Amino acid sequence: MNGDKILVTRSSMPGIEEYIEEIRPMWDSHWLTNMGQKHQLFQEQLMSYFGADNVELLTNGHMALEMTIQALDFPAGSEIITSPFTFASTTHAIVRNGLTPVFCDIDDKSYCIDAEKIEALITDKTVAIMPIHVYGNICDVDKIDSIAKKYDLKVIYDAAHTFGEKYRDISVANYGDASCLSFHATKVFNSIEGGAVVYKNINLGKRLYNLKNFGILDENTVVDVGANAKMNEFCAAMGICNLRHIGEEIEKRHTVYDRYIAGLKDIAGVLCNRIQDGVQSNYAYFPIIIDEAEYGISRDTLHNILKEKNIVTRKYFYPLITDFECYRDQFSSADTPVAKWVSDRVLTLPMYADLSIEVIDYIVDIIAKAGK
Ligand code: T4K
């Protein structure tokens, strides 16, 4: 270890020459954005990668969520059932569409929505369920699907953490009416900034395409109150390059995951996230839960000890959404006790493809010695 900080993640990048080759044609075409050739090619490559008929590219994962909700045209005052153990984006996407989030608690193993608790929250205003595949753990897609069918609800998955994952040999992006992915710099797969919606209904796609370009249909016709959420050519080119290396990227993360598990599995009070049956994981994050009673010190104390030794961990996801300043007057974290419990104890350790065995062992050693 040298004195450099080890951050919670580090963007994967192709070789610089590879990227330059990919963007070189733009110096001839001068075509930089607005659904150019790279956009088209990246979209086609993703359809093939996901095994999906329909993929719409957007500027980021947040706009994928926000525009999917807008495109579904829910009546004002509608409610969407979601969970509060997530990044700000999920709930903000609902609220920024003028709709009401209804918070369901999470499962204590997968950290995803507890599907058994969804039905009790359905009212005559419920229009959709927006579950999150937290850390790339997969929600109970069968149960959610059957509830959605029974009550005629849409299912919009926040699949921001799932790139490259399969569940029962199907790309995770194919579940629900729509799945929204993030290609942010911090993700397993990045296009610098970027996002996509994988969807089933062709009309949803037409609206998304329109909405991301100000609602413009043609030169003389604007049919919708859209915004600007188009992926530019430089981002699409980065996506094309990174897609060539995604298999190797996930394999390296797998090695990191295995090394952490080997080092941490026997430390009392440190609970590791386990890969679910039937899931081909992308090893997106490495969360641990600190049970202070058994471990001897709190999550926050461990966070600080690691920080003093230049290891920057993050509390994804703390505080709980319902405790955010902008929401705490409207919701209570007491209504989702499991989510609150997890949020108060979780720490995500550094995780990226090139994290060395030496550094992983150093981190494990600190964690092993910090407890009682
Ligand atoms: N839904 C869920 C469940 C999500 O987790 C997210 C995003 C979204 C929706 C929305 O998707 P996007 O609209 O973002 O596509 C980060 C990311 O910005 C965010 O994408 C991600 N979730 C969230 C969990 O983490 P911060 O504020 O923690 O990022 P930041 O800037 O502190 O970066 C973390 C570490 O990553 C840095 O310490 C170093 C490394 N890094 C960061 C950047 C920006 C790099 O290596 N390269 C970089 O360019 O939110």
Boltz pocket constraint, residues with backbone or C-beta under 6 A from the ligand:
constraints:
  - pocket:
      binder: B
      contacts: [[A, 7], [A, 8], [A, 9], [A, 10], [A, 11], [A, 59], [A, 60], [A, 61], [A, 62], [A, 63], [A, 86], [A, 87], [A, 89], [A, 90], [A, 132], [A, 158], [A, 160], [A, 161], [A, 181], [A, 182], [A, 183], [A, 184], [A, 185], [A, 186], [A, 194], [A, 195], [A, 314], [A, 316]]
      max_distance: 6.0
